[in-house]
Amino acid sequence: MSTYIVFTREEMLNPEEMATYSRLVHDTFKGHPIKILAAYGAQQALEGSEPEGVVLVEFPDREAALAWYDGDAYRKVREHRFLGAKYRATLVEGV
């Protein structure tokens, strides 16, 4: 069953750390069945406050999503995201 991770940026804290994250994150995709469906495109909040940006990625299943997210390569790189901005990351299984 397809599984998605929704990254919602709530507040930028350090643009330099986010630039480092952006530069390094694509290398973490190698060897993982990841498909980027949306990345900081135009958005409109229909309910609640509008986030600064949204990224939606698709994996074939939960195990593949967690293998990437918890893998050594992404764990190292995501530290720059943690320092660069406040995010929500939500894993959602498809129907």
Stockholm file with secondary structure:
# STOCKHOLM 1.0

chainA/1-95         MSTYIVFTREEMLNPEEMATYSRLVHDTFKGHPIKILAAYGAQQALEGSEPEGVVLVEFPDREAALAWYDGDAYRKVREHRFLGAKYRATLVEGV
#=GR chainA/1-95 SS CCEEEEEEEEEECCHHHHHHHHHHHGGGGTTSCCEEEEESCCCCCSSSCCCSEEEEEEESSHHHHHHHHTSHHHHHHHHHHHHHEEEEEEEEECC
#=GC SS_cons        CCEEEEEEEEEECCHHHHHHHHHHHGGGGTTSCCEEEEESCCCCCSSSCCCSEEEEEEESSHHHHHHHHTSHHHHHHHHHHHHHEEEEEEEEECC
//
